[in-house]
Amino acid sequence: MKEDAEQKRTKRNLFLFGVGILSFIILIAAASITIAFLYIIFNDKDFDAYGISFIALTAFALLVTVATVVFLYHFVQQSQTLIDSLNRVASGDYGTEIKYSRRSTFKKVYVNFNNMTKELRSVKSMREDFVHNFSHEVKTPLFSIQGFANLLAEGGLSEEEQKKLLGIISEEAGRLIRLADNNLILSKIENQHILGERKPIKLDSEINDCIILLEREWSGKDIEISSELEPLKTTGDGVMLRQIWINLLSNAVKFTPEGGKIEVTLKKSGDYAVAAFADTGVGIPAEELPHIFDKYYRARSAEGKEGSGLGLAICKRICELSGGKIEAANRAGGGAVFTVTLPL
Ligand code: ADP
């Protein structure tokens, strides 16, 4: 819509510019003819009609030349600004921004250029954040494993202490395996256009199984889970769909403080099944909502919590491959709600 208005304005300006030039030519021609006629009417013998016309036309030609030179100078200068800025971006300076006035001939191009560099800056910072987060995610468990293994090697620990350390080592190794698994799953489904084998699936019992599977996590945080699941069937890749339920439930548990509540519902809406996972957790900062399904993206509110920013990207891709969609929102009373819509 905005683009159309911009194009219309450019066309209108060009039209006005053409009309201006044409009027100017007509005005000069009319003036020369009038002067020539006036002198003929008053029968001035000394009057040189051709001479006057020649002077008028020469003046006009001069004016047109000056106007063209000024316009070309302006045009070349603005093109040069664009070329210089593109060269700066090509050499890696994504901080480049073109300053322009409201009347700039290339205003639209400059606006798009500035949007492009803004986007490049955000991609660059996302990449840096990812490298930072990813290294952190890998290094933290590795350090723990190394530290606790050293402690065990030193000896002198009671059997109970040894058991505790071995438990932590196994948990940290699990974290690394999950990270590797998520990376593998995502890179696999990113290049897939259809999901694996399609089988009849009872959505309500699948979701219920996942709630039970994660019981240790939610009951450990004293979180209350309520579920209202309509018995609904679909056909799809059950293993992949399970990834969605597990990721959404684990996130709800992870981002909900102790004593919170999670509500899971499954309802039919037309030809679709709609599953919603609502929690009473930290919610998602409004400006970050559009990004949370991006690969490796983690909202500010996730700081200090385990994760790699892959879970929701996986959910989104599986939903797309299943012909459905996933949406996120904040709840009025606080907390987040994720809604998955799948064809029945
Ligand atoms: P992560 O491994 O960080 O959980 P996800 O891809 O699953 O990665 O989620 C991406 C980000 O979305 C999280 O880091 C968090 O900021 C936000 N998020 C996901 N689920 C919730 C939730 N239930 N409540 C609040 N924020 C959430």
Boltz pocket constraint, residues with backbone or C-beta under 6 A from the ligand:
constraints:
  - pocket:
      binder: B
      contacts: [[A, 247], [A, 248], [A, 251], [A, 252], [A, 255], [A, 279], [A, 281], [A, 282], [A, 283], [A, 284], [A, 292], [A, 294], [A, 297], [A, 298], [A, 299], [A, 300], [A, 301], [A, 302], [A, 305], [A, 306], [A, 307], [A, 308], [A, 309], [A, 310], [A, 311], [A, 312], [A, 313], [A, 335], [A, 336]]
      max_distance: 6.0
